[in-house]
């Protein structure tokens, strides 16, 4: 989004002073948002969401917690069990190594 009220500075709350033509949203360095960082963030979020769906679907279908923990990269199956216990109410408690 670009500010377009002529050439006068636009004052926002919290001391954010912008000049017309500047982007309203920018990155930390106050430059335009880099497409790479945006795509990278979106990709990481998509992978995380896909992992949650995969894990939830598998555990709700009876995949053992220990197997799922290994597949998704949890070092301790108890973390997987604590995170996803609400979708597998009949699952037994997992004892760690």
Gaussian input, Z-matrix of N, CA and C with variables (Angstrom, degrees):
# hf/3-21g

backbone

0 1
 N
 C     1     B1
 C     2     B2     1     A1
 N     3     B3     2     A2     1     D1
 C     4     B4     3     A3     2     D2
 C     5     B5     4     A4     3     D3
 N     6     B6     5     A5     4     D4
 C     7     B7     6     A6     5     D5
 C     8     B8     7     A7     6     D6
 N     9     B9     8     A8     7     D7
 C    10    B10     9     A9     8     D8
 C    11    B11    10    A10     9     D9
 N    12    B12    11    A11    10    D10
 C    13    B13    12    A12    11    D11
 C    14    B14    13    A13    12    D12
 N    15    B15    14    A14    13    D13
 C    16    B16    15    A15    14    D14
 C    17    B17    16    A16    15    D15
 N    18    B18    17    A17    16    D16
 C    19    B19    18    A18    17    D17
 C    20    B20    19    A19    18    D18
 N    21    B21    20    A20    19    D19
 C    22    B22    21    A21    20    D20
 C    23    B23    22    A22    21    D21
 N    24    B24    23    A23    22    D22
 C    25    B25    24    A24    23    D23
 C    26    B26    25    A25    24    D24
 N    27    B27    26    A26    25    D25
 C    28    B28    27    A27    26    D26
 C    29    B29    28    A28    27    D27
 N    30    B30    29    A29    28    D28
 C    31    B31    30    A30    29    D29
 C    32    B32    31    A31    30    D30
 N    33    B33    32    A32    31    D31
 C    34    B34    33    A33    32    D32
 C    35    B35    34    A34    33    D33
 N    36    B36    35    A35    34    D34
 C    37    B37    36    A36    35    D35
 C    38    B38    37    A37    36    D36
 N    39    B39    38    A38    37    D37
 C    40    B40    39    A39    38    D38
 C    41    B41    40    A40    39    D39
 N    42    B42    41    A41    40    D40
 C    43    B43    42    A42    41    D41
 C    44    B44    43    A43    42    D42
 N    45    B45    44    A44    43    D43
 C    46    B46    45    A45    44    D44
 C    47    B47    46    A46    45    D45
 N    48    B48    47    A47    46    D46
 C    49    B49    48    A48    47    D47
 C    50    B50    49    A49    48    D48
 N    51    B51    50    A50    49    D49
 C    52    B52    51    A51    50    D50
 C    53    B53    52    A52    51    D51
 N    54    B54    53    A53    52    D52
 C    55    B55    54    A54    53    D53
 C    56    B56    55    A55    54    D54
 N    57    B57    56    A56    55    D55
 C    58    B58    57    A57    56    D56
 C    59    B59    58    A58    57    D57
 N    60    B60    59    A59    58    D58
 C    61    B61    60    A60    59    D59
 C    62    B62    61    A61    60    D60
 N    63    B63    62    A62    61    D61
 C    64    B64    63    A63    62    D62
 C    65    B65    64    A64    63    D63
 N    66    B66    65    A65    64    D64
 C    67    B67    66    A66    65    D65
 C    68    B68    67    A67    66    D66
 N    69    B69    68    A68    67    D67
 C    70    B70    69    A69    68    D68
 C    71    B71    70    A70    69    D69
 N    72    B72    71    A71    70    D70
 C    73    B73    72    A72    71    D71
 C    74    B74    73    A73    72    D72
 N    75    B75    74    A74    73    D73
 C    76    B76    75    A75    74    D74
 C    77    B77    76    A76    75    D75
 N    78    B78    77    A77    76    D76
 C    79    B79    78    A78    77    D77
 C    80    B80    79    A79    78    D78
 N    81    B81    80    A80    79    D79
 C    82    B82    81    A81    80    D80
 C    83    B83    82    A82    81    D81
 N    84    B84    83    A83    82    D82
 C    85    B85    84    A84    83    D83
 C    86    B86    85    A85    84    D84
 N    87    B87    86    A86    85    D85
 C    88    B88    87    A87    86    D86
 C    89    B89    88    A88    87    D87
 N    90    B90    89    A89    88    D88
 C    91    B91    90    A90    89    D89
 C    92    B92    91    A91    90    D90
 N    93    B93    92    A92    91    D91
 C    94    B94    93    A93    92    D92
 C    95    B95    94    A94    93    D93
 N    96    B96    95    A95    94    D94
 C    97    B97    96    A96    95    D95
 C    98    B98    97    A97    96    D96
 N    99    B99    98    A98    97    D97
 C   100   B100    99    A99    98    D98
 C   101   B101   100   A100    99    D99
 N   102   B102   101   A101   100   D100
 C   103   B103   102   A102   101   D101
 C   104   B104   103   A103   102   D102
 N   105   B105   104   A104   103   D103
 C   106   B106   105   A105   104   D104
 C   107   B107   106   A106   105   D105
 N   108   B108   107   A107   106   D106
 C   109   B109   108   A108   107   D107
 C   110   B110   109   A109   108   D108
 N   111   B111   110   A110   109   D109
 C   112   B112   111   A111   110   D110
 C   113   B113   112   A112   111   D111
 N   114   B114   113   A113   112   D112
 C   115   B115   114   A114   113   D113
 C   116   B116   115   A115   114   D114
 N   117   B117   116   A116   115   D115
 C   118   B118   117   A117   116   D116
 C   119   B119   118   A118   117   D117
 N   120   B120   119   A119   118   D118
 C   121   B121   120   A120   119   D119
 C   122   B122   121   A121   120   D120
 N   123   B123   122   A122   121   D121
 C   124   B124   123   A123   122   D122
 C   125   B125   124   A124   123   D123
 N   126   B126   125   A125   124   D124
 C   127   B127   126   A126   125   D125
 C   128   B128   127   A127   126   D126
 N   129   B129   128   A128   127   D127
 C   130   B130   129   A129   128   D128
 C   131   B131   130   A130   129   D129
 N   132   B132   131   A131   130   D130
 C   133   B133   132   A132   131   D131
 C   134   B134   133   A133   132   D132
 N   135   B135   134   A134   133   D133
 C   136   B136   135   A135   134   D134
 C   137   B137   136   A136   135   D135
 N   138   B138   137   A137   136   D136
 C   139   B139   138   A138   137   D137
 C   140   B140   139   A139   138   D138
 N   141   B141   140   A140   139   D139
 C   142   B142   141   A141   140   D140
 C   143   B143   142   A142   141   D141
 N   144   B144   143   A143   142   D142
 C   145   B145   144   A144   143   D143
 C   146   B146   145   A145   144   D144
 N   147   B147   146   A146   145   D145
 C   148   B148   147   A147   146   D146
 C   149   B149   148   A148   147   D147
 N   150   B150   149   A149   148   D148
 C   151   B151   150   A150   149   D149
 C   152   B152   151   A151   150   D150
 N   153   B153   152   A152   151   D151
 C   154   B154   153   A153   152   D152
 C   155   B155   154   A154   153   D153
 N   156   B156   155   A155   154   D154
 C   157   B157   156   A156   155   D155
 C   158   B158   157   A157   156   D156
 N   159   B159   158   A158   157   D157
 C   160   B160   159   A159   158   D158
 C   161   B161   160   A160   159   D159
 N   162   B162   161   A161   160   D160
 C   163   B163   162   A162   161   D161
 C   164   B164   163   A163   162   D162
 N   165   B165   164   A164   163   D163
 C   166   B166   165   A165   164   D164
 C   167   B167   166   A166   165   D165
 N   168   B168   167   A167   166   D166
 C   169   B169   168   A168   167   D167
 C   170   B170   169   A169   168   D168
 N   171   B171   170   A170   169   D169
 C   172   B172   171   A171   170   D170
 C   173   B173   172   A172   171   D171
 N   174   B174   173   A173   172   D172
 C   175   B175   174   A174   173   D173
 C   176   B176   175   A175   174   D174
 N   177   B177   176   A176   175   D175
 C   178   B178   177   A177   176   D176
 C   179   B179   178   A178   177   D177
 N   180   B180   179   A179   178   D178
 C   181   B181   180   A180   179   D179
 C   182   B182   181   A181   180   D180
 N   183   B183   182   A182   181   D181
 C   184   B184   183   A183   182   D182
 C   185   B185   184   A184   183   D183
 N   186   B186   185   A185   184   D184
 C   187   B187   186   A186   185   D185
 C   188   B188   187   A187   186   D186
 N   189   B189   188   A188   187   D187
 C   190   B190   189   A189   188   D188
 C   191   B191   190   A190   189   D189
 N   192   B192   191   A191   190   D190
 C   193   B193   192   A192   191   D191
 C   194   B194   193   A193   192   D192
 N   195   B195   194   A194   193   D193
 C   196   B196   195   A195   194   D194
 C   197   B197   196   A196   195   D195
 N   198   B198   197   A197   196   D196
 C   199   B199   198   A198   197   D197
 C   200   B200   199   A199   198   D198
 N   201   B201   200   A200   199   D199
 C   202   B202   201   A201   200   D200
 C   203   B203   202   A202   201   D201
 N   204   B204   203   A203   202   D202
 C   205   B205   204   A204   203   D203
 C   206   B206   205   A205   204   D204
 N   207   B207   206   A206   205   D205
 C   208   B208   207   A207   206   D206
 C   209   B209   208   A208   207   D207
 N   210   B210   209   A209   208   D208
 C   211   B211   210   A210   209   D209
 C   212   B212   211   A211   210   D210
 N   213   B213   212   A212   211   D211
 C   214   B214   213   A213   212   D212
 C   215   B215   214   A214   213   D213
 N   216   B216   215   A215   214   D214
 C   217   B217   216   A216   215   D215
 C   218   B218   217   A217   216   D216
 N   219   B219   218   A218   217   D217
 C   220   B220   219   A219   218   D218
 C   221   B221   220   A220   219   D219
 N   222   B222   221   A221   220   D220
 C   223   B223   222   A222   221   D221
 C   224   B224   223   A223   222   D222
 N   225   B225   224   A224   223   D223
 C   226   B226   225   A225   224   D224
 C   227   B227   226   A226   225   D225
 N   228   B228   227   A227   226   D226
 C   229   B229   228   A228   227   D227
 C   230   B230   229   A229   228   D228
 N   231   B231   230   A230   229   D229
 C   232   B232   231   A231   230   D230
 C   233   B233   232   A232   231   D231
 N   234   B234   233   A233   232   D232
 C   235   B235   234   A234   233   D233
 C   236   B236   235   A235   234   D234
 N   237   B237   236   A236   235   D235
 C   238   B238   237   A237   236   D236
 C   239   B239   238   A238   237   D237
 N   240   B240   239   A239   238   D238
 C   241   B241   240   A240   239   D239
 C   242   B242   241   A241   240   D240
 N   243   B243   242   A242   241   D241
 C   244   B244   243   A243   242   D242
 C   245   B245   244   A244   243   D243
 N   246   B246   245   A245   244   D244
 C   247   B247   246   A246   245   D245
 C   248   B248   247   A247   246   D246
 N   249   B249   248   A248   247   D247
 C   250   B250   249   A249   248   D248
 C   251   B251   250   A250   249   D249
 N   252   B252   251   A251   250   D250
 C   253   B253   252   A252   251   D251
 C   254   B254   253   A253   252   D252
 N   255   B255   254   A254   253   D253
 C   256   B256   255   A255   254   D254
 C   257   B257   256   A256   255   D255
 N   258   B258   257   A257   256   D256
 C   259   B259   258   A258   257   D257
 C   260   B260   259   A259   258   D258
 N   261   B261   260   A260   259   D259
 C   262   B262   261   A261   260   D260
 C   263   B263   262   A262   261   D261
 N   264   B264   263   A263   262   D262
 C   265   B265   264   A264   263   D263
 C   266   B266   265   A265   264   D264
 N   267   B267   266   A266   265   D265
 C   268   B268   267   A267   266   D266
 C   269   B269   268   A268   267   D267
 N   270   B270   269   A269   268   D268
 C   271   B271   270   A270   269   D269
 C   272   B272   271   A271   270   D270
 N   273   B273   272   A272   271   D271
 C   274   B274   273   A273   272   D272
 C   275   B275   274   A274   273   D273
 N   276   B276   275   A275   274   D274
 C   277   B277   276   A276   275   D275
 C   278   B278   277   A277   276   D276
 N   279   B279   278   A278   277   D277
 C   280   B280   279   A279   278   D278
 C   281   B281   280   A280   279   D279
 N   282   B282   281   A281   280   D280
 C   283   B283   282   A282   281   D281
 C   284   B284   283   A283   282   D282
 N   285   B285   284   A284   283   D283
 C   286   B286   285   A285   284   D284
 C   287   B287   286   A286   285   D285
 N   288   B288   287   A287   286   D286
 C   289   B289   288   A288   287   D287
 C   290   B290   289   A289   288   D288

   B1=1.4534
   B2=1.5259
   B3=1.2929
   B4=1.4609
   B5=1.5186
   B6=1.3366
   B7=1.4636
   B8=1.5217
   B9=1.3194
   B10=1.4649
   B11=1.5188
   B12=1.2872
   B13=1.4747
   B14=1.5322
   B15=1.2987
   B16=1.4636
   B17=1.5073
   B18=1.3306
   B19=1.4565
   B20=1.5175
   B21=1.3326
   B22=1.4591
   B23=1.5194
   B24=1.3264
   B25=1.4631
   B26=1.5241
   B27=1.3122
   B28=1.4609
   B29=1.5165
   B30=1.3244
   B31=1.4608
   B32=1.5210
   B33=1.3198
   B34=1.4511
   B35=1.5175
   B36=1.3347
   B37=1.4636
   B38=1.5301
   B39=1.2887
   B40=1.4661
   B41=1.5242
   B42=1.3132
   B43=1.4526
   B44=1.5131
   B45=1.3145
   B46=1.4580
   B47=1.5198
   B48=1.2998
   B49=1.4626
   B50=1.5185
   B51=1.3069
   B52=1.4568
   B53=1.5155
   B54=1.2893
   B55=1.4570
   B56=1.5216
   B57=1.3095
   B58=1.4607
   B59=1.5152
   B60=1.3109
   B61=1.4551
   B62=1.5140
   B63=1.3484
   B64=1.4590
   B65=1.5227
   B66=1.3184
   B67=1.4509
   B68=1.5195
   B69=1.3202
   B70=1.4578
   B71=1.5193
   B72=1.3293
   B73=1.4513
   B74=1.5178
   B75=1.3148
   B76=1.4589
   B77=1.5134
   B78=1.3329
   B79=1.4551
   B80=1.5291
   B81=1.3098
   B82=1.4611
   B83=1.5200
   B84=1.3273
   B85=1.4518
   B86=1.5169
   B87=1.3290
   B88=1.4631
   B89=1.5289
   B90=1.3198
   B91=1.4604
   B92=1.5201
   B93=1.3062
   B94=1.4575
   B95=1.5239
   B96=1.3082
   B97=1.4570
   B98=1.5217
   B99=1.3257
   B100=1.4547
   B101=1.5209
   B102=1.2914
   B103=1.4568
   B104=1.5227
   B105=1.3559
   B106=1.4561
   B107=1.5211
   B108=1.3275
   B109=1.4604
   B110=1.5214
   B111=1.3146
   B112=1.4593
   B113=1.5226
   B114=1.3168
   B115=1.4641
   B116=1.5203
   B117=1.3263
   B118=1.4590
   B119=1.5264
   B120=1.3172
   B121=1.4669
   B122=1.5250
   B123=1.3204
   B124=1.4645
   B125=1.5257
   B126=1.3293
   B127=1.4584
   B128=1.5248
   B129=1.3430
   B130=1.4673
   B131=1.5207
   B132=1.3312
   B133=1.4634
   B134=1.5268
   B135=1.3333
   B136=1.4649
   B137=1.5297
   B138=1.3470
   B139=1.4660
   B140=1.5215
   B141=1.3211
   B142=1.4603
   B143=1.5252
   B144=1.3268
   B145=1.4651
   B146=1.5256
   B147=1.3309
   B148=1.4642
   B149=1.5226
   B150=1.3205
   B151=1.4586
   B152=1.5138
   B153=1.3220
   B154=1.4614
   B155=1.5258
   B156=1.3240
   B157=1.4689
   B158=1.5262
   B159=1.3296
   B160=1.4643
   B161=1.5211
   B162=1.3190
   B163=1.4588
   B164=1.5282
   B165=1.3050
   B166=1.4640
   B167=1.5246
   B168=1.3255
   B169=1.4650
   B170=1.5249
   B171=1.3196
   B172=1.4576
   B173=1.5141
   B174=1.3207
   B175=1.4606
   B176=1.5247
   B177=1.3192
   B178=1.4661
   B179=1.5270
   B180=1.3385
   B181=1.4719
   B182=1.5260
   B183=1.3316
   B184=1.4545
   B185=1.5138
   B186=1.3156
   B187=1.4662
   B188=1.5296
   B189=1.3321
   B190=1.4635
   B191=1.5356
   B192=1.3129
   B193=1.4653
   B194=1.5229
   B195=1.3208
   B196=1.4631
   B197=1.5273
   B198=1.3321
   B199=1.4722
   B200=1.5233
   B201=1.3239
   B202=1.4640
   B203=1.5279
   B204=1.3275
   B205=1.4656
   B206=1.5237
   B207=1.3211
   B208=1.4660
   B209=1.5307
   B210=1.3223
   B211=1.4656
   B212=1.5201
   B213=1.3407
   B214=1.4641
   B215=1.5265
   B216=1.3444
   B217=1.4545
   B218=1.5157
   B219=1.3395
   B220=1.4620
   B221=1.5243
   B222=1.3236
   B223=1.4646
   B224=1.5215
   B225=1.3261
   B226=1.4567
   B227=1.5294
   B228=1.3329
   B229=1.4663
   B230=1.5279
   B231=1.3288
   B232=1.4682
   B233=1.5272
   B234=1.3226
   B235=1.4678
   B236=1.5226
   B237=1.3252
   B238=1.4671
   B239=1.5192
   B240=1.3256
   B241=1.4657
   B242=1.5239
   B243=1.3255
   B244=1.4682
   B245=1.5205
   B246=1.3237
   B247=1.4580
   B248=1.5215
   B249=1.3284
   B250=1.4643
   B251=1.5239
   B252=1.3278
   B253=1.4695
   B254=1.5217
   B255=1.3160
   B256=1.4661
   B257=1.5295
   B258=1.3265
   B259=1.4620
   B260=1.5208
   B261=1.3224
   B262=1.4641
   B263=1.5236
   B264=1.3176
   B265=1.4621
   B266=1.5216
   B267=1.3351
   B268=1.4632
   B269=1.5206
   B270=1.3203
   B271=1.4619
   B272=1.5253
   B273=1.3358
   B274=1.4713
   B275=1.5227
   B276=1.3052
   B277=1.4567
   B278=1.5267
   B279=1.3048
   B280=1.4612
   B281=1.5140
   B282=1.3233
   B283=1.4604
   B284=1.5145
   B285=1.3083
   B286=1.4627
   B287=1.5088
   B288=1.3331
   B289=1.4808
   B290=1.5022
   A1=107.66
   A2=117.60
   A3=122.49
   A4=109.24
   A5=115.51
   A6=120.35
   A7=109.14
   A8=117.27
   A9=119.60
   A10=112.11
   A11=118.19
   A12=118.14
   A13=110.19
   A14=117.87
   A15=120.84
   A16=111.07
   A17=116.43
   A18=120.04
   A19=112.23
   A20=117.96
   A21=120.28
   A22=109.99
   A23=116.68
   A24=119.15
   A25=110.51
   A26=115.51
   A27=121.73
   A28=106.79
   A29=117.34
   A30=121.53
   A31=109.99
   A32=115.06
   A33=121.86
   A34=108.68
   A35=117.52
   A36=119.68
   A37=109.95
   A38=116.34
   A39=123.86
   A40=112.51
   A41=118.23
   A42=121.37
   A43=115.57
   A44=118.46
   A45=120.45
   A46=108.79
   A47=117.07
   A48=121.54
   A49=109.12
   A50=115.93
   A51=121.73
   A52=109.54
   A53=115.90
   A54=121.78
   A55=107.18
   A56=116.62
   A57=120.11
   A58=109.64
   A59=116.95
   A60=122.31
   A61=112.57
   A62=118.20
   A63=121.45
   A64=109.50
   A65=115.12
   A66=119.81
   A67=109.02
   A68=116.32
   A69=119.97
   A70=110.30
   A71=117.08
   A72=121.86
   A73=108.22
   A74=116.11
   A75=120.13
   A76=108.51
   A77=117.15
   A78=119.53
   A79=109.79
   A80=116.89
   A81=121.88
   A82=112.05
   A83=117.86
   A84=121.64
   A85=113.59
   A86=117.13
   A87=124.50
   A88=111.97
   A89=115.46
   A90=120.38
   A91=107.78
   A92=116.87
   A93=119.84
   A94=110.56
   A95=116.33
   A96=120.75
   A97=108.79
   A98=116.01
   A99=120.52
   A100=109.62
   A101=116.79
   A102=120.59
   A103=110.92
   A104=117.86
   A105=120.17
   A106=110.99
   A107=117.67
   A108=119.78
   A109=111.10
   A110=117.15
   A111=120.40
   A112=110.67
   A113=117.18
   A114=121.34
   A115=110.21
   A116=117.27
   A117=121.29
   A118=110.94
   A119=117.34
   A120=121.21
   A121=111.01
   A122=116.81
   A123=120.30
   A124=111.14
   A125=117.03
   A126=120.86
   A127=110.92
   A128=117.45
   A129=120.05
   A130=111.19
   A131=117.24
   A132=120.70
   A133=111.41
   A134=116.91
   A135=120.78
   A136=110.99
   A137=116.99
   A138=120.03
   A139=111.03
   A140=116.61
   A141=119.98
   A142=110.53
   A143=116.94
   A144=120.83
   A145=110.81
   A146=117.15
   A147=120.55
   A148=110.74
   A149=117.25
   A150=120.83
   A151=112.19
   A152=116.43
   A153=120.53
   A154=110.14
   A155=116.73
   A156=120.75
   A157=110.15
   A158=117.28
   A159=121.80
   A160=110.91
   A161=116.50
   A162=121.16
   A163=110.98
   A164=117.28
   A165=121.13
   A166=111.06
   A167=116.76
   A168=120.53
   A169=110.74
   A170=116.84
   A171=119.99
   A172=112.93
   A173=116.54
   A174=119.83
   A175=111.85
   A176=117.22
   A177=119.26
   A178=111.44
   A179=117.16
   A180=121.75
   A181=112.44
   A182=117.24
   A183=120.23
   A184=116.75
   A185=119.05
   A186=121.03
   A187=107.75
   A188=118.62
   A189=120.39
   A190=112.07
   A191=114.70
   A192=120.82
   A193=110.87
   A194=117.15
   A195=119.74
   A196=111.41
   A197=116.64
   A198=119.63
   A199=110.84
   A200=116.26
   A201=120.24
   A202=110.35
   A203=117.13
   A204=120.66
   A205=110.70
   A206=116.27
   A207=120.07
   A208=110.73
   A209=117.23
   A210=121.27
   A211=112.64
   A212=116.83
   A213=118.60
   A214=112.95
   A215=116.86
   A216=120.12
   A217=116.12
   A218=117.54
   A219=119.08
   A220=108.16
   A221=117.32
   A222=120.80
   A223=111.58
   A224=116.09
   A225=121.12
   A226=109.29
   A227=118.53
   A228=120.67
   A229=113.38
   A230=116.99
   A231=119.34
   A232=111.51
   A233=117.23
   A234=120.31
   A235=109.63
   A236=116.25
   A237=120.24
   A238=109.96
   A239=116.34
   A240=120.30
   A241=111.28
   A242=117.41
   A243=120.43
   A244=111.45
   A245=117.17
   A246=121.08
   A247=112.10
   A248=116.80
   A249=120.80
   A250=113.61
   A251=118.82
   A252=121.06
   A253=112.42
   A254=118.07
   A255=120.65
   A256=112.91
   A257=118.76
   A258=119.63
   A259=112.43
   A260=116.90
   A261=120.90
   A262=109.38
   A263=117.58
   A264=121.09
   A265=113.98
   A266=118.94
   A267=120.59
   A268=113.46
   A269=117.16
   A270=120.33
   A271=110.88
   A272=116.44
   A273=119.09
   A274=110.63
   A275=115.68
   A276=120.78
   A277=108.96
   A278=117.06
   A279=122.17
   A280=108.60
   A281=116.68
   A282=119.39
   A283=108.48
   A284=115.62
   A285=121.32
   A286=112.18
   A287=117.48
   A288=121.64
   A289=112.59
   D1=133.31
   D2=-177.57
   D3=-115.44
   D4=137.18
   D5=177.64
   D6=-77.67
   D7=135.97
   D8=-176.82
   D9=-138.36
   D10=58.11
   D11=177.63
   D12=-111.51
   D13=43.86
   D14=179.47
   D15=91.36
   D16=-144.81
   D17=-177.84
   D18=-113.67
   D19=12.05
   D20=-179.86
   D21=-87.30
   D22=144.94
   D23=176.80
   D24=-63.48
   D25=147.21
   D26=177.36
   D27=-109.58
   D28=124.34
   D29=-178.92
   D30=-98.75
   D31=125.66
   D32=177.32
   D33=-107.76
   D34=161.75
   D35=174.42
   D36=-60.01
   D37=161.43
   D38=179.31
   D39=67.90
   D40=20.73
   D41=174.68
   D42=73.66
   D43=18.15
   D44=177.84
   D45=-83.44
   D46=98.00
   D47=179.60
   D48=-96.09
   D49=128.31
   D50=-179.55
   D51=-127.02
   D52=153.13
   D53=175.24
   D54=-104.34
   D55=143.31
   D56=-179.89
   D57=-53.18
   D58=137.47
   D59=-176.67
   D60=98.51
   D61=-17.63
   D62=175.92
   D63=-73.25
   D64=155.00
   D65=173.03
   D66=-72.10
   D67=140.37
   D68=178.31
   D69=-70.82
   D70=-38.38
   D71=179.10
   D72=-112.12
   D73=130.79
   D74=178.76
   D75=-139.07
   D76=175.36
   D77=178.44
   D78=-84.53
   D79=-174.92
   D80=-175.14
   D81=-59.18
   D82=-35.65
   D83=-179.20
   D84=-80.46
   D85=8.53
   D86=178.66
   D87=61.64
   D88=29.64
   D89=173.95
   D90=-111.27
   D91=175.51
   D92=179.48
   D93=-61.63
   D94=150.91
   D95=179.70
   D96=-66.25
   D97=128.30
   D98=178.91
   D99=-77.20
   D100=134.01
   D101=-179.18
   D102=-61.47
   D103=-37.47
   D104=-179.13
   D105=-59.97
   D106=-46.24
   D107=-177.69
   D108=-66.08
   D109=-35.23
   D110=177.86
   D111=-66.54
   D112=-47.04
   D113=179.57
   D114=-63.89
   D115=-41.32
   D116=179.33
   D117=-61.14
   D118=-45.32
   D119=179.19
   D120=-63.78
   D121=-44.26
   D122=179.02
   D123=-63.29
   D124=-39.54
   D125=179.46
   D126=-65.43
   D127=-43.96
   D128=178.15
   D129=-61.59
   D130=-42.68
   D131=178.58
   D132=-63.82
   D133=-39.71
   D134=179.51
   D135=-66.08
   D136=-40.81
   D137=178.31
   D138=-64.13
   D139=-40.92
   D140=179.51
   D141=-64.42
   D142=-44.46
   D143=179.34
   D144=-63.05
   D145=-40.61
   D146=178.72
   D147=-64.81
   D148=-38.19
   D149=177.77
   D150=-64.85
   D151=-39.15
   D152=178.68
   D153=-65.28
   D154=-43.78
   D155=178.59
   D156=-63.70
   D157=-45.02
   D158=179.57
   D159=-59.37
   D160=-48.34
   D161=-178.10
   D162=-65.57
   D163=-45.36
   D164=179.98
   D165=-61.08
   D166=-45.06
   D167=-179.01
   D168=-65.02
   D169=-44.56
   D170=-179.21
   D171=-63.97
   D172=-46.97
   D173=-178.88
   D174=-66.69
   D175=-35.07
   D176=179.20
   D177=-70.53
   D178=-19.98
   D179=177.60
   D180=-94.61
   D181=1.60
   D182=174.40
   D183=100.58
   D184=11.40
   D185=175.79
   D186=-65.05
   D187=132.72
   D188=-179.64
   D189=-58.83
   D190=141.58
   D191=-178.18
   D192=-60.49
   D193=-38.04
   D194=-178.63
   D195=-64.24
   D196=-39.99
   D197=177.43
   D198=-65.71
   D199=-46.21
   D200=-178.05
   D201=-63.04
   D202=-40.78
   D203=179.50
   D204=-59.81
   D205=-41.38
   D206=178.83
   D207=-66.47
   D208=-42.51
   D209=-177.15
   D210=-65.63
   D211=-36.63
   D212=-176.37
   D213=-94.57
   D214=-0.71
   D215=172.96
   D216=92.46
   D217=14.77
   D218=174.76
   D219=-80.25
   D220=130.37
   D221=179.66
   D222=-73.76
   D223=-29.83
   D224=-177.66
   D225=-119.46
   D226=120.17
   D227=179.13
   D228=-60.02
   D229=-22.46
   D230=178.40
   D231=-63.25
   D232=-33.55
   D233=178.10
   D234=-64.76
   D235=-44.42
   D236=177.83
   D237=-61.69
   D238=-44.66
   D239=-179.40
   D240=-62.67
   D241=-44.87
   D242=-179.75
   D243=-64.65
   D244=-36.71
   D245=-177.33
   D246=-73.34
   D247=-38.65
   D248=-172.10
   D249=-112.87
   D250=13.00
   D251=-178.09
   D252=-60.17
   D253=-29.63
   D254=-177.31
   D255=-67.59
   D256=-18.54
   D257=179.12
   D258=-99.62
   D259=-3.81
   D260=178.13
   D261=-133.94
   D262=72.47
   D263=-173.63
   D264=-63.90
   D265=-22.78
   D266=-178.63
   D267=-93.14
   D268=1.79
   D269=-176.93
   D270=-71.74
   D271=136.09
   D272=177.15
   D273=-73.41
   D274=161.25
   D275=177.22
   D276=-68.55
   D277=137.70
   D278=-178.81
   D279=-95.16
   D280=131.12
   D281=176.57
   D282=-97.79
   D283=135.50
   D284=-177.37
   D285=-73.67
   D286=170.61
   D287=-179.22
   D288=-70.09

